[in-house]
Amino acid sequence: MTSPLTTRRAFIRTALAAATLAAAGLGGAAHADMLANIQKAGVLRVAIPQDFPPFGSLGTDLKLQGYDIDMAALVAQELGVKVELVPVTSTNRIPFLTTGKADIVISSLGKNAERAKVIDFTQAYAPFPKSVYGPKDVSIKAPADLAGKTVGVTRGSTEDLALTQVAPASATIKRYEDNNATAQSYLTGQVQLVTLGNIVANAVNERTRLRQLDVKFAVEDTPCYIGVAKGEPALLQKVDAIITKLKADGRLTGLSQRWMKMPLPATL
């Protein structure tokens, strides 16, 4: 006959084993499914920028606007839920995702190996090119066309490194300390061409009609991706499918034309 003490010890061992299995996600314990949680709550919490136009900024009506704001709305619409915008900075956007303060990140997020250790990435949804710009009536289509030309660029920037790699030896590269100085060098005729991020170039064109910047070719493209927490394959797959749909039906091209002033690249 089994003693009460033996029975009690057996019960405790069984309970401890069950607890261990549950902690490890085994023994039939259900893994939290963020996609299911979002659909159940009827709300998608999206980490977005609020001070980085054209991706996200406050409009004159004090409402958030920009490429990432519109993208967040489209993803929520395709999921059939409401969108809740969660303003973040470049430094806290990933921690907001990993600590559960946001469901996904749509915040001009670039992809690199270090970030990929912490979060997962969808396919790219937005272009972020750095290009050579110049007068509209000057035909420049490839690096070889820079031969004999003077090109301004911001010293030490990623576009500086990219331009240096592709420019022919006969091109003269003039380096300036910041984007404002680089843009000014073009506007005042110190250089024939200039290499800038498209965001900077668009902002310059909006401020002045003097010697408008016309895009020639990209020297670098660092597209943006949507960030998803690790261990959420259903959500990652669903958002990826939404991006594919938005590319196919032209809505992403519309966003790119509106906010980036350029068509969605065929390579995106």
N, C-alpha and C positions, 0 to 999 in steps of 0.2 A: 504493500500500500504506500502510495506517495505521500510524504509528509507535507504539511502546510508550508514549511520552510523551503523545501525543494520546489514546490509549485510556485512559490513567490519568486524564487531566484530565476526560474525558467521564464516567468512572466517579464521580469526585469530585463533578462537577456534578449527576449523577443522584442520588447519595446525599444531597447537601445539599438538593435539591428535595424528596426523599421525607421528609426530616426536618422540613422546613418545613411540608409538608402534614400530617404527623402531628401536629405541635405545634398546628396550626390546627384539628385535628379533621376534616381533609379526606382525600381520597385513599383513602377506604374505612376509615380508622381508626375503630374502634368507640368511641362515647362511653360512659363508665362509667354504668351503669344501677343506681341505688341500690336500686330495688325488686328487681331480679334478684339483686343482691348480698345483700340481706336474706334473700330466700327460699333462696338457696344456703347462707348461713351458718346459717340456721334460728334467727336471733336478731334481735330489733328493739331497738335501743338508744334509750331514750326519756329526754329531759331532763325532769325533774319537780321540783316544789318540795318542800322538806322542813320548812319553817318558816312555812307560810302556810295554816293551816286555814281553811275545810274542803277546800281544794284538795289540800294535801299536808302531812302532819306525822307525827311519831313517836307511835304509840299507847302505851298503858301496857305493851304487850308488846315495846316498842322496835322494832316493825315499822312501815314506812311505810303510811299510810292516807290516804284522801281521794278527792275527786272525780277528780282528775287521775291518781291511782294506779289507780283502777278503770277509768278511760278508757283508760289505757295498756294494761292487761291485755286489755280488750275488742278494741282495735285489733290487738294481737298475735294474739289468738285468731282473729280474722277472717282474718288473714294466714296462719294456720297455723304460726306460729313461737312461740318462747319470748320473753318480755319481759325485758330487762335495764334496770333503773331507774338513771338517771344523775342524782344530786342536783345541782341548780344553784341559783344565786341569781338575782334579777331582773336583775342587771347582766351576768352571764356566760352566761345561757341562749342568747342569739343567737350569741355567739362560739363556744359549744360546737357549735352546728349548723354554722356556716360553716367551722369548722376540722375538721369530721369526727369530733368526739368524741361526737356523738349523731346518730342518723338522722333523728329528728323531735323537735319540742319540744311537750310538753303541760304547760304551766306557767303557767296563768292568764294567758295571753298576749293582750293587747289588740292591735288592728290600727290602725295609723296610716300616713300617707304616707311618713314617714321609714323605718320598718321595712320597708315594702313595696318600698323600693329595694334592700334587702339580702336579704330572704327572701320566699318565697311563703306565702300563707295558704290554708287550707281554708275551707269554710263554718264558721260558728260552731257550737260543740258544747256550750257552757255559758253560762247566764245570769249576769250580774253587775250586778243592778239596784241603784239607790239610790232608796229609796222613802220616802214619808210613812208614819209609824206612829202609832198611838194606841190608846186603849182599844177593846176588842172591841165594846162596845155603842154606840160612836159611829159614825154613818154618814158616811163621807167617801169619795167615789168619784172625784172629779175636782178639779182646781185651784180651780174656782169654789166648791167647798164649804169652802175655807179662809177664805172671807170672814168677818171678825170673829174669827178664831181666832188664838191665839198659837202660833207654831211655832219650835222650837229647831233649830239647825243648826250644824255646825262651820265656823268662820270661814275663808273662802278655799278651801274644798274644792270639788270639782267639783259635789257636790250642792248646795252653797250657791249657786253660779252658776246651776244649773238651776232651783232653787226660786225664786230671785229673778226669773227670767224668766217663770215661770208663775203665781206667787202674785198674787191680786187686791190692789188698792191698800189695801183695808181690813184685810188680814191683817197681823199684827205678827210680824216675824221677829226672834228673839233669837239672837245669834251667840255661840258659845263657842270656847274656844281649842283644844280637842281633842275626840276622840270620847267619851272618858270623861266629860268635863264636860257634853257635850251629852246623853249618856244619863242622867247624874245629874239634869240639869235636868228631865227627864221623870219619872223615878222619884220625885223629891221634890215634884212638882206645880208647879214653876215655870213650866212650859209645858203647854199642852193636847195638843200634838202634837209630833212630832220627825221630822227627816229624816236618815236614816242609810243606809249601805251595808247590804245584807241580811246580810252576814257579821257585821258589828258587832252588828246587832239580834239575830241568832240567838244570838250569844255572850252578850249581856246576858240574854236569856230563859233561857239555860241556867244562869246564875249566880244568878238570883233569880226568885222567883215574885211579887215585888212589882210590881204594875201592869204586867202583861205587855204587850209590844209586838205589836200586831196590824197587819199590813200593810194599807194603804189603796189607794195607787196609786203607780206608779213615776214619778219625775221625770226619771230618766236611766237608760239601760241601756248598759253597755259590755261586751258579750259577749266570751267568750274563743274563740280560734281555735287550731288546730294549725299550727305553723310547719314548713315544708319548705324545704330548700335550693333555691336558684335552679337552673334547668336540669334539674329532675327531674320532668317532666310525668307520667310513668307512675306514680310514687309519689304525686304530688299527686292525680291522678285516682282512684287506688285508695283512698286514705284518705278522699277526699271521698265516694266511693261507700259506704264503710263507715259514715261518719257518717249518710248518708241512710238506710241500712238500720237503724241503731240508733235513729233517730228514728221510723221507720215501725213497728218491732216493739215499741216502748215501753221499750226498755232505757235510753235516755237520760232518759226521763221518770222512770224508777226512780232513776237516779243523782241527778237534780235533787231529787226528793222526799227522798231519803236525806240528802244532804249540804247542799243549799241550803234545805231545808224549804219548797219551793215547786214547783208543777208546771212543766214545761218550757213557756216562753211559746210561744204559737202563732206568733208573729212570728219566732222563732229559726230 
